[in-house]
């Protein structure tokens, strides 16, 4: 248990020992102007909460010792305010961070398995900035849950099946060029895709032609299958370039196509057991008992949908990995769909053995807001996209230009510029609550001022520089004593890191870590601007504090999937 958690636990125990009638103790973080570290509201414990708080405070203070993490308790009206014992708390926190190093903030106890379905771009379509959110949120959650002891299975559930391939094949048959496809696969496929949709506005009958081509694909037509395989192969080669730049990795990259045979069987089985039924030629799972519209799992032409393939994927994941949770990192516009999908899973589980393991597995939709361009939604059909590769390259170029201006003699500057540029793009997304829409703003995304990734990286490199210049080992023999307000504030903030990591996991929101790192930088800069480290009379303990700060910043950046550079 980390020091910050121990302090909370000690406060809770003191309350329960002094007032057994309290039952469940709910501690709060008081407003900053109060100056306390934790607070207990006593309104629910007595008809006279102020008097109760006074008696409780007196009892708590009688039980405190010199080595307690709690220095004192004070009552203010109906509240009991707790204050940390700075000498004990600060010494233990800094020691804990240095000792655990890269493990600080995580948990070593092994836990269950969590499946994370993220990124999942569509084959033969460009990897646009719109795909950034699922990719970086998903990878960060993978890092966070792994850090907390879970065995994560990251699955890139590629959109490599479905009606869009009917569109693409039909367009390629009409206007495609094999030479152009091999030379610039994604760009040529996009041109064909956009052209087909423009033509379809004049000739609606083209939609039926696209459906016929997809039906041929599902039926295993040899020519169509070979063309489909070529689209998949060329697309994956392009996607891998982006994933390599972002340092994103997957345990599985199966795609929807992997499940299409099982999806077909699943439709038959659900019909046979009465869970699904036919409706106007299609097959649906009625969901009236969940107050939801039915989930369509087969079209009238007997082709499957992504809902069918999602059900088959859930069945596969449950049987293969037996996870305790499956997380879907997919945009907010799919909220209704996931409610339908999860309700269908629950219905199938209750009424058959097809998904019997679902009882032990929580299904979670981690939604996020749209990426818009000038307030309008990005659209591949209309050609309104911003390529992510272009953004990453421009960010790296900008970082390199700044390095050339400020530190031209820096070694490995191209590699460092890549880490800073890519990190800036990732951080610009992760620093805000995922549920909010993001209007794409190139200048804001690549800004090196304000609440940005370079600001955090610079603080990290400053800490590294101080430690390098000191060139000595930190002695751990004597207790670290910290007296200044800036030191104490920084240490308290560092002690919160394990709590922030847990909060990010519980809410599936990495922005808690991103915002926390910015707060650490503020505290570190306040400390550094007011107190000398090297050559001061308290050099050893201040070097220890600098090292602890470096560790927390580095660990936090890694959880966001950003490389913590040591020079810039």
Residue, then its C-alpha position, 0 to 999 in steps of 0.5 A: x500500500x502506498x503512503x497516500x493510501x496509508x494516510x487515508x486508511x489511518x484516518x479511517x481507522x482513527x475515526x472508527x476507533x473513536x466512534x464505532x457508530x460512524x459505520x462507513x467513513x467517507x473522506x473528502x479532499x477539502x478546498x485548497x484554502x482550508x489547508x487540510x489534507x483530508x476532511x470528514x463531514x459529520x452531518x450524517x452521524x449526529x443531530x448536532x454534527x458540530x458537537x460530534x466533530x469536536x468530540x471526535x477530533x479530541x479523541x483522534x488527537x489522543x491516539x496519535x503518536x510521533x511516527x503516525x502519518x497523521x500529524x493532527x486533526x482539527x474540527x471546523x464546524x461539522x467537519x473534522x480536518x486531517x493534516x499529514x505529519x510532514x516529517x514522516x510523510x515526506x520521508x516515506x514518500x520520497x524513499x518509496x518512489x526511489x526504491x520502486x523506481x519504474x514500478x512506482x504507481x503500479x501494482x505487482x499482484x497479478x490480476x485477471x485478463x482484460x481485452x481491449x478492442x481499439x484502433x480498428x481502422x477500415x481497410x483500404x481507407x486512409x488512416x486519418x486524424x479521426x482514427x487517432x483517438x481510439x488508437x492512443x486512448x486504447x494504447x494508454x488504457x492497455x498500458x495503465x491496466x498492465x501497470x496495475x497488474x492485469x494481463x491485457x489482450x489488445x485487439x486491432x479489430x480491423x474493418x476488413x469485411x462488410x458492404x464497403x468492400x462491395x463499394x470498393x470492388x465495384x469501383x475498382x472494377x469500373x475505374x481502378x488501376x492495378x499499377x496505381x493500387x500498388x504504387x499508392x494503395x490508400x490514395x488510389x482506393x480513397x479516390x475510387x471510394x469517393x468517386x463511387x459515392x459521388x456517382x451513386x448520388x446520380x445513380x442510386x442503383x449502384x448501391x445494389x451493385x455494391x451489395x452484389x459484389x460483397x455477397x460474392x465476397x461472402x460466398x467465396x468468389x475466387x477473383x473477388x477474394x484475391x482482390x480483397x486480399x490485395x487490398x488488405x495486404x497493402x492497407x496493413x503495410x500502410x497502417x504499420x507505418x503509423x503504428x510504428x511512429x506511435x509505438x502502438x502494438x497489438x496482441x491480435x490483429x484478426x479483423x472482422x473477416x476472421x469471424x464471418x464463418x462463425x457469424x453465419x453459424x451464429x445466425x442459424x443457432x440463434x434462429x434455432x433456439x428462438x432468440x433471433x427471428x426473421x423480420x421482413x427478410x432480415x434476421x433480428x434479435x428483439x430487445x423490447x425487454x431492454x427498451x431498445x430497438x432490435x439488433x439486426x444480425x443478417x440482411x435480407x440478402x443473407x449477408x452478415x453485419x458488423x453486429x453479427x461479427x461482433x457477437x462472434x468475436x465476443x464468443x471467440x474472446x470469451x472462450x479463448x481468453x476468459x477475460x473479466x472485462x472487454x473494453x471497446x474504445x469506439x466513438x460516442x456515435x456508437x452508444x446506441x449500438x453498444x447498448x444493443x450489442x451488450x443487451x443482445x449478449x445478456x439475452x443470449x447468455x440467459x436463454x442459451x449456452x452460446x455465450x455462457x462465459x459472458x456472466x463472468x465478463x463485464x462489457x464496457x464501451x469506452x466512448x469518445x467525442x468526435x474529431x471535427x474539422x471546422x466544426x464539421x465531421x470528418x468524412x471519407x466518403x466526401x473526401x474531408x479528411x486529414x491524414x494522421x501520417x502528415x500530422x505526425x511528420x509535420x509535428x516531427x519537422x516542427x520539433x526538429x526546427x526548434x531543436x536546430x534553433x535552440x540546441x544545434x549541437x544536440x546528438x541524435x536530434x532527429x530521434x529526439x525530435x521524433x519523440x517530441x513531435x509524436x508525443x505532442x500529438x498524442x498528448x494533445x488528444x489525451x490531455x482532455x476528457x475523452x467524452x468531449x468533441x475535438x475540433x482539429x486545430x493544427x496549430x494548437x495540436x503542435x503548440x510547444x507552449x502552455x499545457x503541452x507535452x514539450x513542457x512536461x518533457x522539458x521538466x523531465x530533461x531538467x531533472x535528468x540534467x540536474x542528476x547528471x551534473x550532480x554525478x553522485x549517488x543519493x544517500x538513503x542512510x538518513x531520514x529526508x527532512x523537507x521544510x519549505x512549502x515548495x518541497x512539501x507541496x511537490x512531495x504531496x503531489x508526487x504521492x498522489x500518482x498511484x491514486x491518479x493511476x487507479x482513477x484513470x483505470x476506474x474511469x477509463x480516462x487517461x486525461x487524469x494522468x495527463x492533467x496530473x503531470x502538468x500539476x507536477x511540472x507546476x510544483x517542480x518549477x516552483x520548487x526549482x525556481x526558489x531553491x538551489x539543489x547542487x551546492x546547497x546545504x541540503x543537496x542530498x535530500x533535494x537530489x532525492x526529490x529531483x530523482x523522485x520527480x523524474x521517476x513520476x514524470x517518466x512513469x506517467x509519460x510512459x502510461x500515456x505512451x510517450x517516450x520520456x526524453x532525457x535531453x532536448 
